[in-house]
Amino acid sequence: MVEHFYPEKDYGTPARLSENLITLNIDGVEITVPEGTSVMHAAARADINIPKLCATDNMEAFGSCRLCTV
């Protein structure tokens, strides 16, 4: 039997905490997220892939490569 390692999903930017929720429509998919959530993070939560190189949950977005600009 072959075991596969699947790392935790990296949402591209850190999660935001807010009591206020907003609803977005990304490529026809509606998703409700805490206010302040990046489009990158919201798309990942909706299983919509936005190609990225440097975006990670481990640091704030800084846009150095501009690949994931939306």
mmCIF file as Biopython writes it, N, C-alpha, C and O atoms, coordinates in Angstrom:
data_model
#
loop_
_atom_site.group_PDB
_atom_site.id
_atom_site.type_symbol
_atom_site.label_atom_id
_atom_site.label_alt_id
_atom_site.label_comp_id
_atom_site.label_asym_id
_atom_site.label_entity_id
_atom_site.label_seq_id
_atom_site.pdbx_PDB_ins_code
_atom_site.Cartn_x
_atom_site.Cartn_y
_atom_site.Cartn_z
_atom_site.occupancy
_atom_site.B_iso_or_equiv
_atom_site.auth_seq_id
_atom_site.auth_asym_id
_atom_site.pdbx_PDB_model_num
ATOM 1   N N  . MET A ? 1  ? 0.839   -1.181 0.000   1.0 0.0 1  A 1 
ATOM 2   C CA . MET A ? 1  ? 0.000   0.000  0.000   1.0 0.0 1  A 1 
ATOM 3   C C  . MET A ? 1  ? 0.888   1.250  0.000   1.0 0.0 1  A 1 
ATOM 4   O O  . MET A ? 1  ? 1.844   1.336  0.771   1.0 0.0 1  A 1 
ATOM 5   N N  . VAL A ? 2  ? 0.573   2.198  -0.852  1.0 0.0 2  A 1 
ATOM 6   C CA . VAL A ? 2  ? 1.331   3.442  -0.950  1.0 0.0 2  A 1 
ATOM 7   C C  . VAL A ? 2  ? 0.589   4.519  -0.175  1.0 0.0 2  A 1 
ATOM 8   O O  . VAL A ? 2  ? -0.597  4.758  -0.400  1.0 0.0 2  A 1 
ATOM 9   N N  . GLU A ? 3  ? 1.305   5.168  0.741   1.0 0.0 3  A 1 
ATOM 10  C CA . GLU A ? 3  ? 0.707   6.274  1.477   1.0 0.0 3  A 1 
ATOM 11  C C  . GLU A ? 3  ? 1.136   7.576  0.825   1.0 0.0 3  A 1 
ATOM 12  O O  . GLU A ? 3  ? 2.292   7.736  0.432   1.0 0.0 3  A 1 
ATOM 13  N N  . HIS A ? 4  ? 0.208   8.493  0.716   1.0 0.0 4  A 1 
ATOM 14  C CA . HIS A ? 4  ? 0.487   9.800  0.118   1.0 0.0 4  A 1 
ATOM 15  C C  . HIS A ? 4  ? 0.437   10.867 1.195   1.0 0.0 4  A 1 
ATOM 16  O O  . HIS A ? 4  ? -0.416  10.829 2.082   1.0 0.0 4  A 1 
ATOM 17  N N  . PHE A ? 5  ? 1.352   11.814 1.112   1.0 0.0 5  A 1 
ATOM 18  C CA . PHE A ? 5  ? 1.366   12.941 2.024   1.0 0.0 5  A 1 
ATOM 19  C C  . PHE A ? 5  ? 0.727   14.126 1.319   1.0 0.0 5  A 1 
ATOM 20  O O  . PHE A ? 5  ? 1.181   14.537 0.251   1.0 0.0 5  A 1 
ATOM 21  N N  . TYR A ? 6  ? -0.310  14.666 1.906   1.0 0.0 6  A 1 
ATOM 22  C CA . TYR A ? 6  ? -0.968  15.848 1.364   1.0 0.0 6  A 1 
ATOM 23  C C  . TYR A ? 6  ? -0.821  16.970 2.382   1.0 0.0 6  A 1 
ATOM 24  O O  . TYR A ? 6  ? -1.463  16.945 3.432   1.0 0.0 6  A 1 
ATOM 25  N N  . PRO A ? 7  ? 0.019   17.950 2.078   1.0 0.0 7  A 1 
ATOM 26  C CA . PRO A ? 7  ? 0.204   19.042 3.035   1.0 0.0 7  A 1 
ATOM 27  C C  . PRO A ? 7  ? -1.086  19.837 3.208   1.0 0.0 7  A 1 
ATOM 28  O O  . PRO A ? 7  ? -1.979  19.792 2.362   1.0 0.0 7  A 1 
ATOM 29  N N  . GLU A ? 8  ? -1.166  20.560 4.313   1.0 0.0 8  A 1 
ATOM 30  C CA . GLU A ? 8  ? -2.320  21.417 4.518   1.0 0.0 8  A 1 
ATOM 31  C C  . GLU A ? 8  ? -2.384  22.426 3.384   1.0 0.0 8  A 1 
ATOM 32  O O  . GLU A ? 8  ? -1.357  22.825 2.836   1.0 0.0 8  A 1 
ATOM 33  N N  . LYS A ? 9  ? -3.581  22.829 3.042   1.0 0.0 9  A 1 
ATOM 34  C CA . LYS A ? 9  ? -3.786  23.780 1.960   1.0 0.0 9  A 1 
ATOM 35  C C  . LYS A ? 9  ? -3.227  25.153 2.346   1.0 0.0 9  A 1 
ATOM 36  O O  . LYS A ? 9  ? -3.473  25.635 3.451   1.0 0.0 9  A 1 
ATOM 37  N N  . ASP A ? 10 ? -2.484  25.773 1.447   1.0 0.0 10 A 1 
ATOM 38  C CA . ASP A ? 10 ? -1.963  27.120 1.635   1.0 0.0 10 A 1 
ATOM 39  C C  . ASP A ? 10 ? -2.890  28.064 0.879   1.0 0.0 10 A 1 
ATOM 40  O O  . ASP A ? 10 ? -3.020  27.968 -0.341  1.0 0.0 10 A 1 
ATOM 41  N N  . TYR A ? 11 ? -3.527  28.964 1.593   1.0 0.0 11 A 1 
ATOM 42  C CA . TYR A ? 11 ? -4.538  29.839 1.005   1.0 0.0 11 A 1 
ATOM 43  C C  . TYR A ? 11 ? -3.970  31.098 0.355   1.0 0.0 11 A 1 
ATOM 44  O O  . TYR A ? 11 ? -4.735  31.909 -0.167  1.0 0.0 11 A 1 
ATOM 45  N N  . GLY A ? 12 ? -2.678  31.280 0.371   1.0 0.0 12 A 1 
ATOM 46  C CA . GLY A ? 12 ? -2.057  32.398 -0.340  1.0 0.0 12 A 1 
ATOM 47  C C  . GLY A ? 12 ? -1.831  33.628 0.501   1.0 0.0 12 A 1 
ATOM 48  O O  . GLY A ? 12 ? -0.891  34.379 0.243   1.0 0.0 12 A 1 
ATOM 49  N N  . THR A ? 13 ? -2.662  33.862 1.502   1.0 0.0 13 A 1 
ATOM 50  C CA . THR A ? 13 ? -2.493  34.969 2.443   1.0 0.0 13 A 1 
ATOM 51  C C  . THR A ? 13 ? -3.071  34.527 3.773   1.0 0.0 13 A 1 
ATOM 52  O O  . THR A ? 13 ? -3.912  33.629 3.809   1.0 0.0 13 A 1 
ATOM 53  N N  . PRO A ? 14 ? -2.643  35.136 4.861   1.0 0.0 14 A 1 
ATOM 54  C CA . PRO A ? 14 ? -3.170  34.742 6.172   1.0 0.0 14 A 1 
ATOM 55  C C  . PRO A ? 14 ? -4.678  34.977 6.287   1.0 0.0 14 A 1 
ATOM 56  O O  . PRO A ? 14 ? -5.227  35.876 5.650   1.0 0.0 14 A 1 
ATOM 57  N N  . ALA A ? 15 ? -5.331  34.165 7.100   1.0 0.0 15 A 1 
ATOM 58  C CA . ALA A ? 15 ? -6.772  34.321 7.352   1.0 0.0 15 A 1 
ATOM 59  C C  . ALA A ? 15 ? -7.018  35.610 8.130   1.0 0.0 15 A 1 
ATOM 60  O O  . ALA A ? 15 ? -6.147  36.070 8.869   1.0 0.0 15 A 1 
ATOM 61  N N  . ARG A ? 16 ? -8.167  36.175 7.969   1.0 0.0 16 A 1 
ATOM 62  C CA . ARG A ? 16 ? -8.576  37.373 8.696   1.0 0.0 16 A 1 
ATOM 63  C C  . ARG A ? 16 ? -9.704  37.009 9.647   1.0 0.0 16 A 1 
ATOM 64  O O  . ARG A ? 16 ? -10.531 36.146 9.349   1.0 0.0 16 A 1 
ATOM 65  N N  . LEU A ? 17 ? -9.727  37.664 10.771  1.0 0.0 17 A 1 
ATOM 66  C CA . LEU A ? 17 ? -10.805 37.478 11.735  1.0 0.0 17 A 1 
ATOM 67  C C  . LEU A ? 17 ? -11.613 38.759 11.781  1.0 0.0 17 A 1 
ATOM 68  O O  . LEU A ? 17 ? -11.066 39.845 11.975  1.0 0.0 17 A 1 
ATOM 69  N N  . SER A ? 18 ? -12.914 38.626 11.601  1.0 0.0 18 A 1 
ATOM 70  C CA . SER A ? 18 ? -13.801 39.777 11.662  1.0 0.0 18 A 1 
ATOM 71  C C  . SER A ? 18 ? -15.204 39.285 11.936  1.0 0.0 18 A 1 
ATOM 72  O O  . SER A ? 18 ? -15.608 38.231 11.445  1.0 0.0 18 A 1 
ATOM 73  N N  . GLU A ? 19 ? -15.947 40.045 12.719  1.0 0.0 19 A 1 
ATOM 74  C CA . GLU A ? 19 ? -17.351 39.705 12.953  1.0 0.0 19 A 1 
ATOM 75  C C  . GLU A ? 19 ? -18.186 40.057 11.731  1.0 0.0 19 A 1 
ATOM 76  O O  . GLU A ? 19 ? -19.264 39.499 11.531  1.0 0.0 19 A 1 
ATOM 77  N N  . ASN A ? 20 ? -17.689 40.987 10.907  1.0 0.0 20 A 1 
ATOM 78  C CA . ASN A ? 20 ? -18.390 41.392 9.693   1.0 0.0 20 A 1 
ATOM 79  C C  . ASN A ? 20 ? -18.043 40.441 8.563   1.0 0.0 20 A 1 
ATOM 80  O O  . ASN A ? 20 ? -16.871 40.159 8.314   1.0 0.0 20 A 1 
ATOM 81  N N  . LEU A ? 21 ? -19.059 39.954 7.885   1.0 0.0 21 A 1 
ATOM 82  C CA . LEU A ? 21 ? -18.855 39.060 6.746   1.0 0.0 21 A 1 
ATOM 83  C C  . LEU A ? 21 ? -19.225 39.771 5.462   1.0 0.0 21 A 1 
ATOM 84  O O  . LEU A ? 21 ? -20.124 40.611 5.445   1.0 0.0 21 A 1 
ATOM 85  N N  . ILE A ? 22 ? -18.528 39.433 4.383   1.0 0.0 22 A 1 
ATOM 86  C CA . ILE A ? 22 ? -18.861 39.959 3.057   1.0 0.0 22 A 1 
ATOM 87  C C  . ILE A ? 22 ? -19.055 38.774 2.117   1.0 0.0 22 A 1 
ATOM 88  O O  . ILE A ? 22 ? -18.466 37.711 2.316   1.0 0.0 22 A 1 
ATOM 89  N N  . THR A ? 23 ? -19.869 38.960 1.110   1.0 0.0 23 A 1 
ATOM 90  C CA . THR A ? 23 ? -20.113 37.916 0.120   1.0 0.0 23 A 1 
ATOM 91  C C  . THR A ? 23 ? -19.520 38.353 -1.206  1.0 0.0 23 A 1 
ATOM 92  O O  . THR A ? 23 ? -19.797 39.446 -1.700  1.0 0.0 23 A 1 
ATOM 93  N N  . LEU A ? 24 ? -18.695 37.475 -1.776  1.0 0.0 24 A 1 
ATOM 94  C CA . LEU A ? 24 ? -18.032 37.732 -3.057  1.0 0.0 24 A 1 
ATOM 95  C C  . LEU A ? 24 ? -18.544 36.758 -4.099  1.0 0.0 24 A 1 
ATOM 96  O O  . LEU A ? 24 ? -19.013 35.668 -3.768  1.0 0.0 24 A 1 
ATOM 97  N N  . ASN A ? 25 ? -18.454 37.152 -5.352  1.0 0.0 25 A 1 
ATOM 98  C CA . ASN A ? 25 ? -18.750 36.261 -6.467  1.0 0.0 25 A 1 
ATOM 99  C C  . ASN A ? 25 ? -17.481 36.178 -7.295  1.0 0.0 25 A 1 
ATOM 100 O O  . ASN A ? 25 ? -17.075 37.154 -7.927  1.0 0.0 25 A 1 
ATOM 101 N N  . ILE A ? 26 ? -16.853 34.997 -7.287  1.0 0.0 26 A 1 
ATOM 102 C CA . ILE A ? 26 ? -15.606 34.792 -8.025  1.0 0.0 26 A 1 
ATOM 103 C C  . ILE A ? 26 ? -15.869 33.735 -9.084  1.0 0.0 26 A 1 
ATOM 104 O O  . ILE A ? 26 ? -16.156 32.585 -8.752  1.0 0.0 26 A 1 
ATOM 105 N N  . ASP A ? 27 ? -15.777 34.104 -10.342 1.0 0.0 27 A 1 
ATOM 106 C CA . ASP A ? 27 ? -16.028 33.184 -11.455 1.0 0.0 27 A 1 
ATOM 107 C C  . ASP A ? 27 ? -17.367 32.464 -11.304 1.0 0.0 27 A 1 
ATOM 108 O O  . ASP A ? 27 ? -17.472 31.271 -11.589 1.0 0.0 27 A 1 
ATOM 109 N N  . GLY A ? 28 ? -18.388 33.196 -10.855 1.0 0.0 28 A 1 
ATOM 110 C CA . GLY A ? 28 ? -19.727 32.622 -10.721 1.0 0.0 28 A 1 
ATOM 111 C C  . GLY A ? 28 ? -19.951 31.834 -9.443  1.0 0.0 28 A 1 
ATOM 112 O O  . GLY A ? 28 ? -21.032 31.280 -9.243  1.0 0.0 28 A 1 
ATOM 113 N N  . VAL A ? 29 ? -18.955 31.775 -8.577  1.0 0.0 29 A 1 
ATOM 114 C CA . VAL A ? 29 ? -19.076 31.057 -7.307  1.0 0.0 29 A 1 
ATOM 115 C C  . VAL A ? 29 ? -19.218 32.083 -6.191  1.0 0.0 29 A 1 
ATOM 116 O O  . VAL A ? 29 ? -18.349 32.938 -6.018  1.0 0.0 29 A 1 
ATOM 117 N N  . GLU A ? 30 ? -20.310 32.002 -5.432  1.0 0.0 30 A 1 
ATOM 118 C CA . GLU A ? 30 ? -20.511 32.909 -4.316  1.0 0.0 30 A 1 
ATOM 119 C C  . GLU A ? 30 ? -19.860 32.337 -3.066  1.0 0.0 30 A 1 
ATOM 120 O O  . GLU A ? 30 ? -20.020 31.157 -2.756  1.0 0.0 30 A 1 
ATOM 121 N N  . ILE A ? 31 ? -19.124 33.181 -2.352  1.0 0.0 31 A 1 
ATOM 122 C CA . ILE A ? 31 ? -18.482 32.762 -1.108  1.0 0.0 31 A 1 
ATOM 123 C C  . ILE A ? 31 ? -18.566 33.904 -0.101  1.0 0.0 31 A 1 
ATOM 124 O O  . ILE A ? 31 ? -18.383 35.070 -0.451  1.0 0.0 31 A 1 
ATOM 125 N N  . THR A ? 32 ? -18.841 33.558 1.136   1.0 0.0 32 A 1 
ATOM 126 C CA . THR A ? 32 ? -18.911 34.534 2.222   1.0 0.0 32 A 1 
ATOM 127 C C  . THR A ? 32 ? -17.691 34.353 3.105   1.0 0.0 32 A 1 
ATOM 128 O O  . THR A ? 32 ? -17.401 33.250 3.568   1.0 0.0 32 A 1 
ATOM 129 N N  . VAL A ? 33 ? -16.979 35.452 3.333   1.0 0.0 33 A 1 
ATOM 130 C CA . VAL A ? 33 ? -15.729 35.420 4.090   1.0 0.0 33 A 1 
ATOM 131 C C  . VAL A ? 33 ? -15.693 36.601 5.059   1.0 0.0 33 A 1 
ATOM 132 O O  . VAL A ? 33 ? -16.446 37.560 4.895   1.0 0.0 33 A 1 
ATOM 133 N N  . PRO A ? 34 ? -14.818 36.535 6.069   1.0 0.0 34 A 1 
ATOM 134 C CA . PRO A ? 34 ? -14.669 37.678 6.973   1.0 0.0 34 A 1 
ATOM 135 C C  . PRO A ? 34 ? -14.146 38.910 6.227   1.0 0.0 34 A 1 
ATOM 136 O O  . PRO A ? 34 ? -13.320 38.799 5.320   1.0 0.0 34 A 1 
ATOM 137 N N  . GLU A ? 35 ? -14.640 40.074 6.624   1.0 0.0 35 A 1 
ATOM 138 C CA . GLU A ? 35 ? -14.182 41.329 6.039   1.0 0.0 35 A 1 
ATOM 139 C C  . GLU A ? 35 ? -12.662 41.425 6.163   1.0 0.0 35 A 1 
ATOM 140 O O  . GLU A ? 35 ? -12.104 41.085 7.206   1.0 0.0 35 A 1 
ATOM 141 N N  . GLY A ? 36 ? -11.986 41.887 5.104   1.0 0.0 36 A 1 
ATOM 142 C CA . GLY A ? 36 ? -10.535 42.010 5.099   1.0 0.0 36 A 1 
ATOM 143 C C  . GLY A ? 36 ? -9.827  40.822 4.475   1.0 0.0 36 A 1 
ATOM 144 O O  . GLY A ? 36 ? -8.610  40.850 4.293   1.0 0.0 36 A 1 
ATOM 145 N N  . THR A ? 37 ? -10.583 39.767 4.140   1.0 0.0 37 A 1 
ATOM 146 C CA . THR A ? 37 ? -10.009 38.586 3.494   1.0 0.0 37 A 1 
ATOM 147 C C  . THR A ? 37 ? -9.564  38.946 2.084   1.0 0.0 37 A 1 
ATOM 148 O O  . THR A ? 37 ? -10.287 39.633 1.363   1.0 0.0 37 A 1 
ATOM 149 N N  . SER A ? 38 ? -8.392  38.492 1.687   1.0 0.0 38 A 1 
ATOM 150 C CA . SER A ? 38 ? -7.915  38.778 0.331   1.0 0.0 38 A 1 
ATOM 151 C C  . SER A ? 38 ? -8.699  37.959 -0.698  1.0 0.0 38 A 1 
ATOM 152 O O  . SER A ? 38 ? -9.263  36.914 -0.375  1.0 0.0 38 A 1 
ATOM 153 N N  . VAL A ? 39 ? -8.725  38.441 -1.914  1.0 0.0 39 A 1 
ATOM 154 C CA . VAL A ? 39 ? -9.371  37.697 -2.995  1.0 0.0 39 A 1 
ATOM 155 C C  . VAL A ? 39 ? -8.670  36.353 -3.178  1.0 0.0 39 A 1 
ATOM 156 O O  . VAL A ? 39 ? -9.325  35.346 -3.448  1.0 0.0 39 A 1 
ATOM 157 N N  . MET A ? 40 ? -7.342  36.327 -3.033  1.0 0.0 40 A 1 
ATOM 158 C CA . MET A ? 40 ? -6.574  35.084 -3.149  1.0 0.0 40 A 1 
ATOM 159 C C  . MET A ? 40 ? -7.072  34.053 -2.128  1.0 0.0 40 A 1 
ATOM 160 O O  . MET A ? 40 ? -7.314  32.898 -2.479  1.0 0.0 40 A 1 
ATOM 161 N N  . HIS A ? 41 ? -7.222  34.469 -0.878  1.0 0.0 41 A 1 
ATOM 162 C CA . HIS A ? 41 ? -7.658  33.565 0.192   1.0 0.0 41 A 1 
ATOM 163 C C  . HIS A ? 41 ? -9.102  33.119 -0.049  1.0 0.0 41 A 1 
ATOM 164 O O  . HIS A ? 41 ? -9.419  31.940 0.105   1.0 0.0 41 A 1 
ATOM 165 N N  . ALA A ? 42 ? -9.971  34.049 -0.423  1.0 0.0 42 A 1 
ATOM 166 C CA . ALA A ? 42 ? -11.377 33.717 -0.676  1.0 0.0 42 A 1 
ATOM 167 C C  . ALA A ? 42 ? -11.492 32.713 -1.823  1.0 0.0 42 A 1 
ATOM 168 O O  . ALA A ? 42 ? -12.266 31.760 -1.734  1.0 0.0 42 A 1 
ATOM 169 N N  . ALA A ? 43 ? -10.735 32.918 -2.891  1.0 0.0 43 A 1 
ATOM 170 C CA . ALA A ? 43 ? -10.775 31.995 -4.035  1.0 0.0 43 A 1 
ATOM 171 C C  . ALA A ? 43 ? -10.320 30.604 -3.611  1.0 0.0 43 A 1 
ATOM 172 O O  . ALA A ? 43 ? -10.934 29.609 -3.995  1.0 0.0 43 A 1 
ATOM 173 N N  . ALA A ? 44 ? -9.255  30.525 -2.829  1.0 0.0 44 A 1 
ATOM 174 C CA . ALA A ? 44 ? -8.760  29.223 -2.373  1.0 0.0 44 A 1 
ATOM 175 C C  . ALA A ? 44 ? -9.798  28.515 -1.517  1.0 0.0 44 A 1 
ATOM 176 O O  . ALA A ? 44 ? -9.956  27.298 -1.620  1.0 0.0 44 A 1 
ATOM 177 N N  . ARG A ? 45 ? -10.514 29.266 -0.665  1.0 0.0 45 A 1 
ATOM 178 C CA . ARG A ? 45 ? -11.567 28.655 0.156   1.0 0.0 45 A 1 
ATOM 179 C C  . ARG A ? 45 ? -12.696 28.114 -0.709  1.0 0.0 45 A 1 
ATOM 180 O O  . ARG A ? 45 ? -13.383 27.172 -0.313  1.0 0.0 45 A 1 
ATOM 181 N N  . ALA A ? 46 ? -12.895 28.699 -1.889  1.0 0.0 46 A 1 
ATOM 182 C CA . ALA A ? 46 ? -13.938 28.230 -2.809  1.0 0.0 46 A 1 
ATOM 183 C C  . ALA A ? 46 ? -13.389 27.209 -3.805  1.0 0.0 46 A 1 
ATOM 184 O O  . ALA A ? 46 ? -14.074 26.851 -4.764  1.0 0.0 46 A 1 
ATOM 185 N N  . ASP A ? 47 ? -12.152 26.734 -3.584  1.0 0.0 47 A 1 
ATOM 186 C CA . ASP A ? 47 ? -11.485 25.785 -4.483  1.0 0.0 47 A 1 
ATOM 187 C C  . ASP A ? 47 ? -11.312 26.322 -5.895  1.0 0.0 47 A 1 
ATOM 188 O O  . ASP A ? 47 ? -11.374 25.572 -6.869  1.0 0.0 47 A 1 
ATOM 189 N N  . ILE A ? 48 ? -11.094 27.630 -5.993  1.0 0.0 48 A 1 
ATOM 190 C CA . ILE A ? 48 ? -10.773 28.284 -7.267  1.0 0.0 48 A 1 
ATOM 191 C C  . ILE A ? 48 ? -9.281  28.557 -7.246  1.0 0.0 48 A 1 
ATOM 192 O O  . ILE A ? 48 ? -8.790  29.243 -6.349  1.0 0.0 48 A 1 
ATOM 193 N N  . ASN A ? 49 ? -8.559  28.034 -8.213  1.0 0.0 49 A 1 
ATOM 194 C CA . ASN A ? 49 ? -7.107  28.185 -8.240  1.0 0.0 49 A 1 
ATOM 195 C C  . ASN A ? 49 ? -6.705  29.480 -8.926  1.0 0.0 49 A 1 
ATOM 196 O O  . ASN A ? 49 ? -7.100  29.746 -10.062 1.0 0.0 49 A 1 
ATOM 197 N N  . ILE A ? 50 ? -5.915  30.280 -8.223  1.0 0.0 50 A 1 
ATOM 198 C CA . ILE A ? 50 ? -5.263  31.446 -8.820  1.0 0.0 50 A 1 
ATOM 199 C C  . ILE A ? 50 ? -3.771  31.138 -8.773  1.0 0.0 50 A 1 
ATOM 200 O O  . ILE A ? 50 ? -3.211  31.000 -7.686  1.0 0.0 50 A 1 
ATOM 201 N N  . PRO A ? 51 ? -3.109  31.028 -9.934  1.0 0.0 51 A 1 
ATOM 202 C CA . PRO A ? 51 ? -1.678  30.697 -9.940  1.0 0.0 51 A 1 
ATOM 203 C C  . PRO A ? 51 ? -0.882  31.679 -9.085  1.0 0.0 51 A 1 
ATOM 204 O O  . PRO A ? 51 ? -1.131  32.885 -9.109  1.0 0.0 51 A 1 
ATOM 205 N N  . LYS A ? 52 ? 0.070   31.150 -8.336  1.0 0.0 52 A 1 
ATOM 206 C CA . LYS A ? 52 ? 0.873   31.993 -7.452  1.0 0.0 52 A 1 
ATOM 207 C C  . LYS A ? 52 ? 2.276   31.416 -7.330  1.0 0.0 52 A 1 
ATOM 208 O O  . LYS A ? 52 ? 2.479   30.209 -7.461  1.0 0.0 52 A 1 
ATOM 209 N N  . LEU A ? 53 ? 3.225   32.282 -7.083  1.0 0.0 53 A 1 
ATOM 210 C CA . LEU A ? 53 ? 4.597   31.855 -6.827  1.0 0.0 53 A 1 
ATOM 211 C C  . LEU A ? 53 ? 5.001   32.176 -5.397  1.0 0.0 53 A 1 
ATOM 212 O O  . LEU A ? 53 ? 5.466   31.298 -4.669  1.0 0.0 53 A 1 
ATOM 213 N N  . CYS A ? 54 ? 4.828   33.424 -4.991  1.0 0.0 54 A 1 
ATOM 214 C CA . CYS A ? 54 ? 5.346   33.836 -3.693  1.0 0.0 54 A 1 
ATOM 215 C C  . CYS A ? 54 ? 4.267   33.974 -2.631  1.0 0.0 54 A 1 
ATOM 216 O O  . CYS A ? 54 ? 4.603   34.178 -1.464  1.0 0.0 54 A 1 
ATOM 217 N N  . ALA A ? 55 ? 3.007   33.874 -2.969  1.0 0.0 55 A 1 
ATOM 218 C CA . ALA A ? 55 ? 1.936   34.057 -1.998  1.0 0.0 55 A 1 
ATOM 219 C C  . ALA A ? 55 ? 1.849   32.850 -1.074  1.0 0.0 55 A 1 
ATOM 220 O O  . ALA A ? 55 ? 1.843   31.704 -1.525  1.0 0.0 55 A 1 
ATOM 221 N N  . THR A ? 56 ? 1.781   33.126 0.229   1.0 0.0 56 A 1 
ATOM 222 C CA . THR A ? 56 ? 1.708   32.059 1.219   1.0 0.0 56 A 1 
ATOM 223 C C  . THR A ? 56 ? 1.024   32.560 2.481   1.0 0.0 56 A 1 
ATOM 224 O O  . THR A ? 56 ? 1.019   33.758 2.768   1.0 0.0 56 A 1 
ATOM 225 N N  . ASP A ? 57 ? 0.443   31.624 3.234   1.0 0.0 57 A 1 
ATOM 226 C CA . ASP A ? 57 ? -0.196  31.977 4.504   1.0 0.0 57 A 1 
ATOM 227 C C  . ASP A ? 57 ? 0.816   32.470 5.529   1.0 0.0 57 A 1 
ATOM 228 O O  . ASP A ? 57 ? 0.442   33.124 6.502   1.0 0.0 57 A 1 
ATOM 229 N N  . ASN A ? 58 ? 2.074   32.168 5.325   1.0 0.0 58 A 1 
ATOM 230 C CA . ASN A ? 58 ? 3.103   32.460 6.320   1.0 0.0 58 A 1 
ATOM 231 C C  . ASN A ? 58 ? 3.541   33.920 6.373   1.0 0.0 58 A 1 
ATOM 232 O O  . ASN A ? 58 ? 4.287   34.298 7.277   1.0 0.0 58 A 1 
ATOM 233 N N  . MET A ? 59 ? 3.098   34.748 5.432   1.0 0.0 59 A 1 
ATOM 234 C CA . MET A ? 59 ? 3.496   36.156 5.452   1.0 0.0 59 A 1 
ATOM 235 C C  . MET A ? 59 ? 2.429   37.000 4.780   1.0 0.0 59 A 1 
ATOM 236 O O  . MET A ? 59 ? 1.597   36.496 4.026   1.0 0.0 59 A 1 
ATOM 237 N N  . GLU A ? 60 ? 2.468   38.281 5.065   1.0 0.0 60 A 1 
ATOM 238 C CA . GLU A ? 60 ? 1.539   39.212 4.436   1.0 0.0 60 A 1 
ATOM 239 C C  . GLU A ? 60 ? 1.867   39.350 2.949   1.0 0.0 60 A 1 
ATOM 240 O O  . GLU A ? 60 ? 3.021   39.215 2.542   1.0 0.0 60 A 1 
ATOM 241 N N  . ALA A ? 61 ? 0.845   39.618 2.152   1.0 0.0 61 A 1 
ATOM 242 C CA . ALA A ? 61 ? 1.045   39.787 0.708   1.0 0.0 61 A 1 
ATOM 243 C C  . ALA A ? 61 ? 1.934   40.999 0.447   1.0 0.0 61 A 1 
ATOM 244 O O  . ALA A ? 61 ? 1.793   42.038 1.092   1.0 0.0 61 A 1 
ATOM 245 N N  . PHE A ? 62 ? 2.854   40.850 -0.511  1.0 0.0 62 A 1 
ATOM 246 C CA . PHE A ? 62 ? 3.708   41.980 -0.865  1.0 0.0 62 A 1 
ATOM 247 C C  . PHE A ? 62 ? 3.818   42.175 -2.361  1.0 0.0 62 A 1 
ATOM 248 O O  . PHE A ? 62 ? 4.404   43.169 -2.789  1.0 0.0 62 A 1 
ATOM 249 N N  . GLY A ? 63 ? 3.287   41.279 -3.182  1.0 0.0 63 A 1 
ATOM 250 C CA . GLY A ? 63 ? 3.177   41.479 -4.615  1.0 0.0 63 A 1 
ATOM 251 C C  . GLY A ? 63 ? 4.474   41.626 -5.376  1.0 0.0 63 A 1 
ATOM 252 O O  . GLY A ? 63 ? 4.540   42.419 -6.316  1.0 0.0 63 A 1 
ATOM 253 N N  . SER A ? 64 ? 5.495   40.903 -5.011  1.0 0.0 64 A 1 
ATOM 254 C CA . SER A ? 64 ? 6.779   41.079 -5.672  1.0 0.0 64 A 1 
ATOM 255 C C  . SER A ? 64 ? 6.839   40.472 -7.075  1.0 0.0 64 A 1 
ATOM 256 O O  . SER A ? 64 ? 7.521   41.017 -7.943  1.0 0.0 64 A 1 
ATOM 257 N N  . CYS A ? 65 ? 6.152   39.373 -7.315  1.0 0.0 65 A 1 
ATOM 258 C CA . CYS A ? 65 ? 6.252   38.768 -8.648  1.0 0.0 65 A 1 
ATOM 259 C C  . CYS A ? 65 ? 5.107   39.184 -9.563  1.0 0.0 65 A 1 
ATOM 260 O O  . CYS A ? 65 ? 5.232   39.102 -10.785 1.0 0.0 65 A 1 
ATOM 261 N N  . ARG A ? 66 ? 4.021   39.619 -9.003  1.0 0.0 66 A 1 
ATOM 262 C CA . ARG A ? 66 ? 2.825   40.107 -9.719  1.0 0.0 66 A 1 
ATOM 263 C C  . ARG A ? 66 ? 2.111   39.018 -10.531 1.0 0.0 66 A 1 
ATOM 264 O O  . ARG A ? 66 ? 1.246   39.341 -11.345 1.0 0.0 66 A 1 
ATOM 265 N N  . LEU A ? 67 ? 2.445   37.755 -10.334 1.0 0.0 67 A 1 
ATOM 266 C CA . LEU A ? 67 ? 1.777   36.668 -11.047 1.0 0.0 67 A 1 
ATOM 267 C C  . LEU A ? 67 ? 0.315   36.565 -10.634 1.0 0.0 67 A 1 
ATOM 268 O O  . LEU A ? 67 ? -0.553  36.355 -11.481 1.0 0.0 67 A 1 
ATOM 269 N N  . CYS A ? 68 ? 0.031   36.710 -9.333  1.0 0.0 68 A 1 
ATOM 270 C CA . CYS A ? 68 ? -1.327  36.458 -8.835  1.0 0.0 68 A 1 
ATOM 271 C C  . CYS A ? 68 ? -2.180  37.705 -8.785  1.0 0.0 68 A 1 
ATOM 272 O O  . CYS A ? 68 ? -3.270  37.664 -8.213  1.0 0.0 68 A 1 
ATOM 273 N N  . THR A ? 69 ? -1.739  38.811 -9.356  1.0 0.0 69 A 1 
ATOM 274 C CA . THR A ? 69 ? -2.519  40.042 -9.320  1.0 0.0 69 A 1 
ATOM 275 C C  . THR A ? 69 ? -3.884  39.805 -9.944  1.0 0.0 69 A 1 
ATOM 276 O O  . THR A ? 69 ? -3.995  39.304 -11.063 1.0 0.0 69 A 1 
ATOM 277 N N  . VAL A ? 70 ? -4.920  40.174 -9.201  1.0 0.0 70 A 1 
ATOM 278 C CA . VAL A ? 70 ? -6.296  40.009 -9.689  1.0 0.0 70 A 1 
ATOM 279 C C  . VAL A ? 70 ? -7.005  41.328 -9.698  1.0 0.0 70 A 1 
ATOM 280 O O  . VAL A ? 70 ? -8.174  41.399 -10.076 1.0 0.0 70 A 1 
#
